[in-house]
Amino acid sequence: MRPIITTLLLLTCLITSAQQTEIDPDLLEIKQRLDSIKSFTADLSLDVDINFINMPKKTGTLIYKKGSPAQIKTDDFMLVPKRGLDFSLEQLFEHPVITVHRETRMQDGDSLKVINVIPTSDKSNFSIAELTLNITKKRIAESKISTLRDGSYTIFFSFPDRTSILPKQIIIQFEVERIKIPLSFLGKDVEIDRKLKRSEDIKKGSIILDITNYRDLL
C-alpha cells in the first residue's frame, strides 16, 4: 500500500510541476513588467466606429489601481467593453491556464511571438485567447479573446515609444450584439439609425481609445 501512495504522491508532484511550467516564459516576463505597475491616472478620449451609431468623441479620466479593474470617470456615457481595459492581464490569469506556441515572425525589425492561452478551469469566463507578443519590446501587440458570454474581442495596442509598457492607443473590435448596448442611455448627442441596425445579421464595431498624460504612476 505504501509504494502505491508514494507513487501517487510522486505523480502529483510531477503534474503540479508541469502545470507550473506550462506558461510561456516571454508572456510571464511581460506580465511581470505589467505587475510592477501599481497605479496610474491618465486622460482618455473615445471614438466609436459602429455603422448605425453616430456619437461625438467622449473624454474622461482613466484610473488604474493594481488588483482592481480600470475605471473611467466622465460626465458622458462611455461604451467600453470590459475586456478592453485589462492592462495587467489579470482577467486572463484569474484562473489556471496553459499556453501553446503558434508561431514566431519578424515585423518591422521586431520579433513577434503568437501564442494561445487556454484555461484549464471551468470557472474561467473565456474559452481561448490568442496573444501576439512583441518579444523585442517586451509587451503585448495584439490580443484576440473568445469569451463564453460576450462574444469575441480583438484588441490592438499602440505605444508612444520603444520602451513604454503602457499604450497610447487601444482599438477594440467586437461583436456589437453580444455586449448588449443600452441604446436608450447613450445620451441626447447620439444618433442611432435603427433601420440600419435591424438590417444586419452580424454587427461589428470598433472603439478607439486614445490615452495621454499618464501621471501618478507608481
N, C-alpha and C positions, 0 to 999 in steps of 0.2 A: 504493500500500500504506500509505504513511504517513497519508493522510487517513482511511483505514478505522480504523487503530489509534487515531488521535486521537479519532475519533467514538466508538469503543468505550470509551475511557478517560473521555470526557465522559459517556456514558450510565451508566457505572459510578459516577461521582461523583454524578450526579443521583439514581440509585437509592439509593445509600448515604445521601445527604442526606435523601431522602424517608423512608427507614426510620427515621432518627434523629428525625424529627418526627412520627411516627405514633403517639406515646403521648400520651394526654390530659394536658394541662398541669395540670389540677386533681389528677389522680392522681399526677403527678410531684411536685407540691407536698406532697401528703400523705405520699408515700414519703420525701421529703426530711426531713420532720418526724420520721418513724419512724427514718430512718437516723441522726439526730442522737443517738439513744439508744444508748449503748454497752453498758450493762449495768444490771441491777436484780435485786433479790430481793424476794419477796412471799409472803404467806401465802395458801394455796389450800384451798378446800373444794369437794367434788364430790358432786353428786347425780345418780343415774341414773333416767331415765324410760323404761324398757323393760318392756312389759307382762308378760313372762314372767320377769323378774328382780326380786327384792326384795333390795336392797342398802342397808345403812345408809350415812349420809354418811361420806365419807372426807376426811381432811385431809393436808396436806403443805406443802412449801415449793417455790415456783416460782423457778427460777434462769434468768436470760437473760444471754447474752453475745453481742454482735454477731458475726455470721459463723458461729454455731453454733445448732442447734435448741434451743428452750427445753427445760429439763429439770425433772422433778419428783422431789424427794426425799421419800420417805414410807416408813413401815413397812407400809402397806397396799397392796393391789393397786389401781391406778387405771386405769380404762378410758377412755383419751383418744385419739380419732383424731388421727393426726399432723398433719392439716391444721388442727386446731382451735387450735393454739398458734403459728401463723405470724404473730407480732406485726409483723414488719418487711416483709412481702410478698416476702421473699427467694425463697420457693418459686415464686411466680408469675413473678418476674423472673429465675429461674435460667437460662432460655434466652430467645432473642429473641421478642418478642410485638408485636402491634399492638392498638390499641383502637378500638372503634366506639361512637359516642354513640347511646344508645337514646331517652332522654327526660330532661327536667328538670321537676321539680314542686316545689310548696311543701308543707311539712308542719310543723305546729306552729311556724310562723314561720321555719323554716329552708329553705334551697334545697337540694334533693336532686337529684343527677345520677346516672342509671343508665347504665353503660357495659358493654360486653362486652370481655373481654380474650381475645385469640385467639393461641395460639402459632404461630410460623412455623417452628419447628424440629421435626423428628421425635424429638428427644431429650426433649422435654417430656413429663411424666407426667400432664398434664391436657389435655382436649380443648377446653374453653371455660370461662370464668368470667364471672359477672355480678356486678359490684360496684355497690353503692349508696353514693355518696359524699355526705357531708354537706359541701357547699361552704361553708356559713356557718361551721361549726366546724372545718373542715379535718381530717376524719377519716373512717374507714370506718364506715358504719352497718350494712351487711349484705353478705354475700358468698355466692354460690352457685357451687360449683365442681364440675364434672363431670370425674372422673378416669378414667384408662384402665383401672385395675385395682381401685380401691377404691370404685366407685360414686360417688354424688353426695352432697355436703355442703351444708347451708345453715347459715350461721353468723351469729348476731345479736350485736351488741356494745352494751352499756350503759356509760355513763360517769358518774363521780361529780359532774362539774360541766361548765360550758360550755366550759372551756378545755383540759381534760385530753385527752391523746392516748392514754393507757393506760386500758384498760377496767376497770370494777369487776365486770362480769359478762359471761360469754360463754356463749351457748346454742348447742350444736352439734346439729343434726338430721341423721340419716344413715340409710343402709340397713344394718341390723344384720348381715345375712348376708354383706355384701361385706367386712366388716373381720375376719371370722373370729375371733370372741371365743373365747379359750381358757377355756371354762366350767369345766373341771376345776381351774383355777388362780385362780378368783375369791375363794376364801377360805371358811373354815368359817362365817362370819357372813352368807353369801349364800344365799338360797333361790331355786331355779330350778324353774319349772313347765314341765317338759319336755313334758308333754302339750299345753299351750298353745303352746309353741314349735313343735311339729310341726304344729299345726293351721292355721297361717297360711302363705300362699304368699309374701307380701312382708312383711317385718318392719321397721317403722320404729322408731327410738328417738331419744331426746334425752339429752344430757349437759349439766348446768348447772354451770358453774364460777364460783364467787364468789372474787374476788381482792381482798385487803385488805392494808393495812400495807406499801405499797411502800417500799423502803429501798435503801440503797447505789446510788441512782440516779445514773448518770453520763451 
